[in-house]
Amino acid sequence: MIISPVFSGKFYAVLGLARSGLATIDALLASKAKVMAWDNRSEARMALQTRYALAIARGDLLISDPMVSDVFGLTAFVVSPGIPLNRHPITIFAKEAGIPIIGDIELFAQARNFWQKSGKHCPVIGITGTNGKSTTTALIHHILKEAGRATVMGGNIGLPLLAATPLPDGGIYVLELSSYQIDLTFSLDCDIAVLTNITPDHLDRHGGFDGYMKAKARLFGMQSSTHYAVIATDDIPSRVISKKCPARVVTVHADNITAEEQIDWPALQGPHNAQNAVIAIAVMRLIGIDETIISKALANYPGLPHRMQRVAERNGVLFINDSKATNATATAPALAAFPAIHWILGGVPKTEDLDPCKPYYNHVKQAYTIGQAGPVYAALLRESGVAVVECETLEKAVTMAAQAARNDEVVMLTPACASFDQFSDYEARGQAFQQFVEALD
């Protein structure tokens, strides 16, 4: 885990006891800090008592709600990114008490700043954006590994960052950063900061699109002027941010990659993956990775689960799990990637329209709607001349799409919606899709 003398002797309140919260407690206790921990879930608090019995006995860990506890001498509240600061009472409480609210990425940044003062330099590549940031992060990490570089992938993907084994001098941290994580970070000076794109998302959390855009822009505002920002300027908000960066800006475009080049990259099909690839290539060139290694790594990149994941091929029909596409903007390039698609969509809608997908309706042989958005999206599609079957459930949609699909066609779950009406998250939805495909006769 990542420990640091910068935390020693300090007092932190950790709110949220999921994976990142537990990793934060581990790192702080190992760094000889004292911790107050809390989660509204009683089962999480009970598990904490068992896990940290010795620390509790020593007085290093207190399980208590900071909202009703003595917080005198508290250094910071370390909160889970999932805690909605725009609605949670901790925001006002912390402001009145004069105590900062931070996240685990900020703790990492403080530890890294201490390393750098001690002469150890570990570059950080921070990737944010509305869509594509997970694939771009994983792809950059993959190329670095292929090049033989010491590297860790963390942040909003993989293991909690503070649980990672510290890298040696020169090792590269590759971090996927959500807007929620950036909101809780104040001193992360990325050597290379990356922006994939910006489209409306999480608007309720950020008070509208302007607030969401400002959250993304903060990653670049923390950079030194000698560092680099790699920004895909295919959308207007990204172009606006590119013009205000204090760092050295490198702009890229999805159309810098040709369809002929993508043919050799089986896990990177479609225009959205062209954008992911061109960003990764630009980052690798800044680092100085050999072009031959870059090409080989793009070709053997395995892809991520639930992101244009090929799960099966049956009777000439390809089944693709793109459950991570939780908004229409993320779904549109998936539809662009294949000429004949049986499209499964629906769930909890983030927008009332499917406008970004309209240019690719001619690729849709038939649509199969599910979940809360099903009736509304079915009506929208029919108005545009798309054949639709209202299925309600994912299992029925998979069965009907598989029956209708023919040789060289694709059955694709790319839902353009969140999953929370029928599934716990997009991963559970993608796993269910795979199970339903495997169960087909």
N, C-alpha and C positions, 0 to 999 in steps of 0.2 A: 504493500500500500504506500501511498504518498504521505510522508510525515515531514514535519518541519519545525525547527525551533521557533519560528515566527509565531506559532500557536501556543507555545509553552507558557503556562501560568495564566492563560487567559480563560475567560468564561463565556461559553456560547450556549444559546438555546436553539435546539434543532427541532423544527416542526415538520412532521411528515416522516413516517417510519417505514417507507417502502425501501427499495434497493439502494437508491442514492442516499437516503437518510441514514440507513444503517452503515453504509460505507463512510459517510461523513463522521458518524460517531466513532467508528473504528479508528479513523485517521486522527481525529482530535484527541481521543484518549491515548493513543500511541505517541502522540506529540506532547503528552503531559499537560493537556488542557482539561478544564472541568466542563461538564456538559449537563444541561437541563434538556430533557427530551420529552416530546409529547406527540400524540396522535389521537384523534377523536375516536378511533376504532379501539375498543377495549381489547380485542384479540391481539392487536399489534403491541399494546402496552404490556400484556401478559407475556408475550413472546420475548419482549425486551427484558423483563425481569429475569427470565431464565438465562438468556444469552449473556447478560452482563451482571450476573449475581455478584461476582468479586468486585467489580468497579462500583457497584451500588454499596456494597459493604464498606469499601474504602472511603466512600463519600465523594468519589470522582464523578459519579453519575446520579442525577436526581430525575425521577420520572414525575413530572409535574407540569400542569398547564401554566405557561408563562403569563397568561392573561390574568391569573388570579394568584400569582406567586411573587415573591420578592425578587426583582430583577436588578437590584443594586449591583453595580460593578460589571454588568453584562457587556461584553465586547460587541456582540452582534446577534441578531436573529438569523439563523441559517434555515431557509425555508425551501420546501420542495417546489419545483417549477409548476407543479399542478395546483398549488394553492392560489386561488384567484385574488390577487392583491387589490383589484378594483372593488371587491366586495367583502373581503375578509376583514374583521375588526382589528387584526394585528397591525394593519397599515396605519390606522389612526393612533393606536396604542404606542407603536414604535416611534412615531413622529413626536407625540407628546412627551415620551420618555427620552427623546434624543438618541435613540439607539438605531444604528443602520440595519437594514434588511438586505441580506446577501444570499447567494446560492453557493453550491459546491464548486462551480466553475470559478467563482471569485476566490475561494480558498485556494484552489489550484494556482490561480494567477499570483496570489500573494506568495505562495511557496516558490513558484518559479522566479519571481522577482528577487527573492532571497538567494536562489541558486546563482542567478546572473551576477549579483553583487559579489558572490564568492568565486566567480570565474567559470562557472559551469553554464554552458549555453545549450539549450534544447529548443530548437525552433518550433513554433506552433503554426499550424495551418488551420484556420477557423472557417468553417463553411456554413453559410446560412442561406435562406431563400424560402419561398413558399413551397415550391415543388422541386424535386430532384436532388435535394441536399443529402439524403441518405445514400443514394446511388453514387453521387459525386464523391462523398466522403469515403465510401467503401472502395471505390475505384482508385482514388488517390492512394489510399492505404495499400491496396493490392499492388499497384505499380511500384511503390517504395519497397515493399517486401520482395518483389521480383528483382529489384535492383540491389538487394542485399543490405538495405538500410535498416537500422534499428528504429522501430516505429510502434506506436500505440494508437489505437482508434478508440475514441470515447466521446463523452458528452451525451448527446441525445440518441446515441446508438452504441450497442455493445455493453460491456461492463461499465458500472459507475466509474468515473474517472479517478476518484480518490482511492479506489480499490486496485488500480493498476500498479504493476511493478515499475518503479521509477526507471527511466531510461538513462543510459550513460551519456556523457558529454557528446553532443552532436546528434543524439537521437531526436526523432521528429514526432511530435504529438499532432494527430489529425483529429480535429474535433468537429462534430456536427453540433450546431448551436441553434436552438429554437428561439423564437422571439421572447418566450417566457424566461429562458436561461439568460439571454442577453440583458433583459430587464434587471436581473439580479447580479450583474457583473459590472465592475467599475475600473479594473486595472489590467485587463487582458490585452496586451499589446501584441497582436498577431504579427508574425513575420510575413505571412501571406494571409489576407482575409479574402474570402470568396463569396460572391453573391450570384446565385443561380437565376433567380427571377423574383418578381413580386406581383402577386395578384391578391384580391381580397380574401382574407382568412382571419379567423380569431378576432373578428371585429368587435364582438361583445366584450372581450377581455381588454382590448386596447382603446375602446371608446371611438371606434370608427377606423376608416382606412388610413387617415393621416397619422393617427397614433400608432397603428401597426407598422407603417412605413418608417416612422421615426425610431421605433424599436429596432428594426433591422439596421437602420443607418448608424445606430450607436456602436455597433461592432467596428465600423470603420472610423468613427470619431475617436476611438481609443488608440488608434494606431500612430506610431511615430512617422515622421515624414520620410525616413529612409527605408521604410518597409513597403510592401507591395499590396495592392488590391487588384484581384482578378474579378472582373464583373462582366457577366453576359448582358449585353445591352440590347436584347431583343424586345424588351418592353420599356415603356416610357418611365415608370417609377425607378427602374434600375439605372436608366440613363441620367435621371435627375441626381441620384445618389452618386453616380460616378463622377459628376462634375463638382461635388463638394468634398471629396475625400482628401484628407491631408496627406495620405500616402501616395506612392507612385502607382498610377492606375494603368492596368493592362485590360483593354476591352476585347471581348470575343463575341462571336455570333454563331448561332447554330448552323447557319448555312456555310460556315467555314469548312464543315465536314461534308463530303459528297456521299451520295447513296452507294457509290462503288466502294468507297473505303469501308462503310458500315457492313457490307456483305461479309467481310472477314471477321466481324465481331458479333457472334451469335447472341450474346447476352445484352447487346447494346443496340437493339433495333428501334426505329422510329425517331422522329425529330427531337423528342425530349431527350433521348439518349445521345443524339448528336450534340446537343448542348452540354450534357454531362461530360462527354468525351472531350470536347474542345476545351472545356474548362480544365479538365485534368491534364491535358497535354500542355496547356499554357503554364500550369503550376509546375509540372515536371521540368519544363524548359528553364524556368526561373531557378529551380534547384540545381539544374545541370545534369539531369538524368539522360543517358544516351538514347538517341532516337530508336535504335534497334530494340532496346529493352522496352521502351514505351510501346512500340508496335506489337511486340510479342505479348506484353501484358494485356493490352486491349483485346487481343485475340483470345487469350485464355481466361479472361475475367469470367468467373462463374455466375455473377449476378447475385441479387439478394432475394430472400423469400418474400413473396407477396408483391414483388415489383416486376411486372412483365415476366413472371416465373413460368417456364414451361413445365407443366406438371405431368402431362401424358400425351400420347398420340395414339388414337384408336381409329382403325379403318380409314386412315388418311386424314383424320380430323385432329387438329392440334388444340389442346386445352391449355389456356393461359390464365394464371392467377395474378391479377393486378389489383388485389384488394386494397393496397396502400393508396390507390387513387381515390381520395376522399372528397374531391371537388371536381367540377366540370373541367377546369383548366388542366388538371392532372390527367383526366380521362381523354381529352381531345387528342394528344399525340399518340396515345395507345391505339385509338381508332385509326389514326393516320398510318400506322405501321403495317397494316394488312388490308388487302383489297376485299375480302369476303368474310365478314364477322357476324357471329351470333352473339349479340351484346347483352350481358346480364348487368342490370344497373338498379340502383335504389338503396334505400336506407333512410337515414336522417339527413334531409337536404340542407346544404349550407347556403344555397341560392335558390331562387324561384325559377330559374331558367337553366337551359343547357346550351346557351349561345356559343360558347367556345367549341362545342362539339359539332355544330351545324355544318361546317365545311366538309366534314367527313361522313355525313349521313349516307352518302352514296356508297360507302364501304360496308354499310350495315345491311345484311340480308334480312335479319329480323331482330327485334329487341324483346327482352324478357324482363319485366319490371317486378321488383320485390319491395317489401317493407313500407315504411311510412310514406315515402315519396312516390310509391308505385302508381297510384291513380293519377296524380298530377303530371308526372313525367310521361305516363302513357298517353295522356291527352295531348301534351306538347308534341310528342313524337308523331302522333297520328296527324296533327295539323300540318306537319312538315312532310307527310307522305311516307313515313317509316312504318313498316308492318310491326305490330306490337302484340305480345301475349302478356296479359296481366297474371302473374304467377303467385304473388304474395310471399312465398317462401323460396329460399335459395335452393333447397332440394328439388322442388318442382321445376324451377327454372333450369337447373342443370339437366334434369331428365328430358324436358321438352326440347331444349336446345340440342342435346345430343341426338335426339331422334330426328330433328330437322336438318342437322348439318350434313354436308356431303364432302366427298373427297376434296382435299386442298382448301377446305374452309376452316375457320377458327371459331371455337367457343371461348369467349373471353369474359371473365368477371373483371370489369373495370367500373365500379359502381357509381362514381361521381358523388358519393354521399358518405357521411360518417356511418358507423356500424351500430350505434348504441340502442337502436330500437329492438334488434334481434340478437346481437352479439356483444360480448364484453369489450371487444376492440377489433381493429382491422385484422390483427393476426388470427384471432379466433374465427373470424369470417373466412379468411383465406384457407385456414386449416380445414374448415367445414367444406369448402368448395373442393379441396383436394380429396377429402374422404368421400364426397358424393360422386366425384369422377371415378375414383377407384372402385366404387360399388356398382358402377354401371355394368349391365350384362354384356 
